[in-house]
Amino acid sequence: MNTLKFKTTINCDACVAKVTPVLNEQENVNNWSVDTENLDKVLTVEGERIDEADLVKSLSKIGYKAERI
């Protein structure tokens, strides 16, 4: 299983609620979480052969930025 981490603009519980359907629909993503307490608002994604570009693009479509760290 691979683990990817992203610095994001997902700031609060309402933001997490908005991204939940998008992240749950991602192929090959088994688990994800957002640390909104971290200054970088770190999104951690676990799965096999995750399409990083598609994930970033999907978040961008709903107004959130994600940058791999």
Residue, then its C-alpha position, 0 to 999 in steps of 0.5 A: m500500500n502506498t501513502l501519499k501526503f498533500k499540503t492542502t487548503i482543506n481548512c475545517d470540518a465543513c471543507v472535509a464534508k465537501v471533499t468527502p464524496v470526491l475522495n471516496e470516489q477516487e479509484n484505488v484509494n482505500n483510506w484518507s484523512v485530513d489533519t486540519e490542526n496542522l498548519d499545512k492542512v495535510l491530506t494523507v491518502e492510502g491505496e494502491r496505484i493512486d492517480e495523483a494527478d486525477l486526485v489533485k484535479s478532482l479537488s481543484k474542481i471543487g475549489y481546493k488546492a493540493e500539493r504533494i509533500 
